[in-house]
Amino acid sequence: MANNVTGVTREDFDNVMVPNYAPAAMIPVRGQGSRVWDQDDKEYIDFAAGIAVSCLGHCYPPLVDTLQKQSQKLWHVSNLLTNEPALRLATKLVNSTFADKVFFANSGAEANEAALKLARRYALNKFGEGKDQIIAFNKGFHGRTFFTVTVGGQATYSDGFGPKPGAIEHIDFNDLSAFEALISDKTCAVMMEPLQGEGGINSSNQQFLIAVRALCDKYNALLIFDEVQTGVGRTGSFYAYQHTDIKPDILTSAKGLGAGFPIAAMLTTTDIANSFSVGTHGSTYGGNPLACSIAEVVVDTVNDHAFLAGVKAKSIIFRNALGQLNEQYAIFSDIRGEGLLLGAELTEKYQGQAITIMNKAAEEGLLILVAGANVLRFTPALNIPEEDISAGMEKLNLAIKKWLSV
């Protein structure tokens, strides 16, 4: 029986919201763990987690408790003041990574904007005019500000808004020859996702990363890792760079850092951070006590050996289940990714059908994602119970079976 007594409907979106999104017909109204219920009380297994955001599921009790307690203490102070939750969180991030310093913002795009501005400012301060080239990668995604969307390697997101920020070059991911030919003393920064998310769940080559790091050192260019999607346990390490043989100069984090509460962080070294002197950059809400108190609990929970081992174990369960589906239906040409950031690419026969399958899955009570037109993307809560994985895969099986029989 429908329980929508609020009078709010999906049609209201079309009436009052800017049409840059095309949300599903259903409206979720509550969630618990890895399950969500809509206005009609239909239950869904959640393999999306708000696009890799709700890393501890919905309404995780320690986060609810923390938010309630902090809400009775302090909500907001201006950046003319600091606050205890921000200082505790920054200390934990510094102690858990390569970094010495942290800047807080509200979203991945803001953290990436800060990283790019810092890289340009650092190069100007240390090397003077002319060292301003930024190298990034095709199929990359770094946010929707004009700077970050231009650095992202998908023109469909950056075209149509007039002149773009300059001195930004793109090459193919993992193409070392192209990278060697492009980088020079004019390069101030190289920005990459260690595992491309929106671009199709494309893993970086370890030898490529090592070579990029070496060339950045040779030409005094900063290496920026966008770990907005890969960070906070998503790939089975606290940050994805930690299972490579290199360290970035700047790292950006968001999504899972707040487990659903808006927060982002830019991490870097003291030497680089010093180029952001007083007044050079800022954020009204960055370092908000509410957000930082929640993120502190997230870090304490996720940055734990047993928890991260659980992510890796669940990744194997996911991969095996997807492999079994493929044995039955032969629709995937590749199953790839790390941890619980996984992609299943459709075969040539089914090109362009990823969104159709996503919608069919929703009809069966399963929330999944896409990464482009040909890749199904799976980013569940990192603590998703095994029984929910099994239940979700049964729903995906049924969705694919019905889709293929049409």
VOMAR-315934 format. One record per residue (C-alpha): x, y, z; residue in one letter. Coordinates in steps of 0.2 Angstrom, whole numbers, padded with zeros to 4 digits, always signed. Layout:
% VOMAR-315934
XYZA...
//
This chain:
% VOMAR-315934
+0000+0000+0000M+0006+0017-0004A+0012+0028+0010N+0015+0044+0001N+0005+0056+0012V+0017+0071+0009T+0009+0076-0007G+0026+0077-0015V+0027+0068-0032T+0040+0065-0046R+0031+0077-0057E+0036+0091-0044D+0054+0089-0050F+0049+0094-0068D+0039+0108-0061N+0051+0116-0049V+0069+0110-0052M+0082+0115-0065V+0081+0101-0078P+0100+0096-0078N+0095+0079-0070Y+0084+0066-0075A+0080+0056-0059P+0071+0040-0058A+0052+0039-0056A+0053+0032-0038M+0057+0044-0023I+0067+0036-0009P+0061+0041+0008V+0071+0030+0020R+0085+0019+0021G+0094+0007+0033Q+0110-0002+0030G+0110-0007+0011S+0092-0006+0009R+0081+0008+0004V+0062+0011+0003W+0052+0022-0008D+0036+0032-0006Q+0026+0016-0010D+0036+0006+0003D+0044-0004-0011K+0061-0011-0005E+0077-0009-0014Y+0094-0017-0012I+0107-0003-0014D+0122-0007-0024F+0125+0012-0028A+0127+0020-0011A+0124+0037-0018G+0137+0035-0031I+0151+0028-0019A+0146+0041-0005V+0136+0031+0008S+0151+0020+0012C+0144+0014+0029L+0126+0012+0022G+0111+0022+0027H+0108+0028+0044C+0123+0020+0051Y+0120+0021+0070P+0137+0028+0076P+0135+0042+0063L+0117+0046+0068V+0123+0047+0086D+0137+0058+0082T+0127+0070+0072L+0114+0071+0085Q+0127+0075+0099K+0136+0088+0088Q+0120+0096+0083S+0118+0101+0101Q+0135+0108+0103K+0140+0118+0088L+0134+0119+0070W+0145+0132+0061H+0158+0144+0064V+0166+0156+0051S+0184+0153+0045N+0189+0167+0056L+0189+0153+0069L+0194+0135+0070T+0185+0121+0079N+0189+0105+0088E+0181+0092+0076P+0190+0099+0061A+0207+0099+0070L+0204+0081+0076R+0199+0075+0058L+0214+0084+0050A+0226+0076+0062T+0219+0059+0058K+0220+0062+0040L+0238+0068+0041V+0243+0053+0052N+0235+0041+0040S+0243+0047+0024T+0258+0055+0016F+0252+0073+0020A+0256+0086+0032D+0242+0098+0029K+0224+0098+0025V+0211+0110+0018F+0193+0106+0020F+0179+0110+0007A+0161+0103+0004N+0163+0093-0012S+0175+0084-0023G+0174+0097-0036A+0179+0110-0023E+0193+0100-0017A+0200+0098-0035N+0198+0116-0038E+0208+0120-0023A+0221+0107-0029A+0223+0115-0046L+0224+0132-0039K+0237+0127-0027L+0247+0119-0040A+0247+0134-0051R+0251+0146-0036R+0265+0135-0031Y+0273+0134-0048A+0271+0153-0050L+0279+0156-0032N+0293+0144-0035K+0297+0144-0053F+0290+0160-0060G+0279+0164-0075E+0277+0151-0089G+0276+0135-0079K+0257+0133-0080D+0253+0118-0090Q+0241+0105-0083I+0241+0087-0090I+0226+0076-0087A+0218+0061-0095F+0205+0057-0108N+0189+0049-0099K+0194+0057-0083G+0182+0066-0072F+0186+0079-0058H+0170+0089-0055G+0159+0102-0062R+0167+0119-0059T+0173+0127-0075F+0191+0123-0070F+0188+0105-0065T+0177+0101-0079V+0189+0107-0091T+0203+0097-0083V+0192+0082-0084G+0194+0073-0100G+0176+0072-0107Q+0172+0087-0118A+0154+0083-0117T+0154+0090-0100Y+0164+0106-0103S+0159+0111-0121D+0145+0124-0123G+0150+0136-0109F+0161+0148-0119G+0180+0150-0118P+0189+0137-0107K+0203+0139-0094P+0219+0137-0104G+0235+0128-0103A+0226+0111-0101I+0231+0096-0111E+0224+0078-0112H+0231+0062-0117I+0225+0044-0116D+0226+0035-0099F+0241+0023-0097N+0249+0030-0113D+0267+0032-0107L+0274+0037-0124S+0261+0051-0126A+0265+0057-0108F+0283+0057-0111E+0281+0068-0127A+0270+0080-0118L+0277+0084-0101I+0291+0097-0100S+0297+0111-0089D+0281+0121-0093K+0271+0107-0084T+0265+0113-0066C+0254+0098-0062A+0248+0081-0068V+0230+0076-0062M+0223+0059-0062M+0212+0047-0054E+0222+0031-0049P+0206+0021-0055L+0195+0031-0067Q+0177+0030-0061G+0165+0040-0072E+0176+0036-0087G+0172+0017-0086G+0181+0010-0071I+0198+0010-0079N+0213+0004-0069S+0230+0013-0070S+0245+0003-0075N+0258+0001-0060Q+0273+0004-0072Q+0264+0019-0079F+0261+0027-0062L+0279+0024-0057I+0285+0032-0074A+0273+0047-0071V+0280+0050-0054R+0298+0050-0060A+0294+0062-0074L+0285+0074-0063C+0300+0074-0052D+0311+0077-0066K+0301+0092-0072Y+0296+0099-0055N+0278+0095-0059A+0266+0091-0045L+0256+0075-0046L+0238+0077-0040I+0228+0061-0036F+0209+0063-0037D+0204+0051-0024E+0186+0058-0023V+0179+0041-0028Q+0193+0029-0024T+0197+0035-0007G+0191+0031+0011V+0192+0012+0009G+0183+0011-0008R+0197+0001-0017T+0202-0010-0001G+0215+0002+0005S+0212+0018+0015F+0217+0028-0001Y+0221+0019-0017A+0238+0027-0019Y+0243+0016-0004Q+0243+0000-0014H+0254+0008-0027T+0273+0011-0026D+0271+0030-0027I+0264+0045-0017K+0256+0060-0025P+0260+0078-0020D+0242+0083-0018I+0227+0071-0014L+0209+0076-0015T+0195+0066-0005S+0176+0068-0004A+0161+0056-0007K+0164+0042+0006G+0173+0054+0018L+0157+0060+0025G+0147+0044+0022A+0133+0055+0015G+0136+0072+0024F+0144+0084+0012P+0163+0086+0016I+0179+0086+0006A+0197+0087+0009A+0213+0092+0000M+0229+0084+0007L+0247+0090+0003T+0264+0093+0010T+0270+0108+0021T+0281+0115+0007D+0267+0115-0006I+0253+0121+0007A+0263+0136+0011N+0258+0143-0006S+0241+0145+0001F+0245+0160+0012S+0231+0169+0022V+0217+0175+0010G+0223+0166-0006T+0209+0153-0005H+0194+0149+0006G+0177+0140+0009S+0162+0147+0019T+0157+0130+0025Y+0173+0120+0023G+0178+0112+0040G+0160+0113+0047N+0159+0105+0064P+0145+0094+0060L+0153+0087+0044A+0170+0085+0052C+0163+0076+0067S+0154+0063+0056I+0170+0061+0045A+0180+0058+0060E+0169+0043+0064V+0170+0037+0046V+0189+0038+0046V+0190+0029+0063D+0179+0015+0056T+0186+0013+0039V+0204+0015+0042N+0205-0002+0051D+0214-0017+0045H+0200-0029+0048A+0187-0017+0040F+0198-0015+0024L+0201-0034+0023A+0182-0036+0023G+0181-0024+0008V+0193-0035-0001K+0183-0051+0003A+0167-0043-0002K+0175-0038-0019S+0179-0056-0022I+0161-0061-0019I+0155-0047-0031F+0167-0053-0044R+0162-0071-0043N+0143-0067-0043A+0146-0056-0059L+0156-0070-0067G+0142-0082-0064Q+0130-0071-0072L+0141-0069-0086N+0143-0088-0088E+0124-0089-0089Q+0121-0074-0101Y+0137-0070-0109A+0134-0051-0109I+0150-0044-0101F+0167-0043-0110S+0176-0038-0094D+0173-0037-0076I+0186-0025-0068R+0190-0013-0054G+0197-0013-0036E+0188-0017-0020G+0170-0011-0021L+0172+0000-0036L+0168-0012-0049L+0163-0011-0067G+0156-0024-0079A+0158-0019-0097E+0145-0025-0110L+0150-0035-0125T+0149-0028-0143E+0132-0035-0145K+0125-0025-0131Y+0134-0008-0133Q+0124+0007-0127G+0112-0004-0116Q+0120+0000-0098A+0106+0012-0094I+0093+0001-0099T+0099-0013-0088I+0101-0001-0074M+0083+0004-0076N+0077-0014-0077K+0087-0018-0061A+0077-0004-0052A+0061-0012-0058E+0066-0028-0049E+0071-0018-0033G+0090-0016-0036L+0099+0001-0037L+0115+0000-0048I+0125+0013-0058L+0133+0015-0075V+0150+0022-0080A+0146+0028-0098G+0135+0019-0110A+0143+0002-0109N+0148-0001-0091V+0138-0006-0076L+0145+0001-0061R+0144-0006-0043F+0148+0005-0028T+0139-0003-0013P+0142+0002+0005A+0159-0005+0011L+0150-0014+0025N+0136-0022+0015I+0131-0039+0022P+0134-0054+0012E+0116-0058+0012E+0112-0042+0004D+0125-0045-0010I+0116-0062-0013S+0099-0054-0013A+0105-0040-0025G+0113-0052-0037M+0097-0062-0038E+0088-0047-0043K+0101-0042-0056L+0099-0060-0063N+0080-0058-0064L+0082-0041-0072A+0094-0047-0085I+0084-0063-0089K+0068-0052-0092K+0078-0039-0102W+0085-0053-0114L+0068-0061-0116S+0060-0046-0122V
//
